Amino acid sequence: MNVLSESDINLIKEIREYRNRIAHELINFLLEENSEIPLGHISLMRKLIYKIKMWWIMEVESQINPEFENIRPDDIQLPVLQILDQIIEIVSEYCSNVY
């Protein structure tokens, strides 16, 4: 069940710490002059979610769900990734206009 490497786990911890900072200190984060939107963290989160979801579908769902029996990774659409792609696009546009 080695879906996540030690490096992946460390990234999750780093992203979680940043998320907690924003969640618990939102006003300070918004008012800080040099605060940055964590586009890199969002991109890393997207990669990790993709990795976990694909592992789950290919290793678990394909074994128990007939709909996934002969599925290929390229055939899988993950709505959560589509949402994250939109967020990344919006944040990228915002950052290019602001910075």
Secondary structure, 3 states (H helix, E strand, C coil): CCCCCHHHHHHHHHHHHHHHHHHHCHHHHHHCCCCCCCHHHHHHHHHHHHHHHHHHHHHHHHHHCHHHCCCCHHHCCCHHHHHHHHHHHHHHHHHHHHC
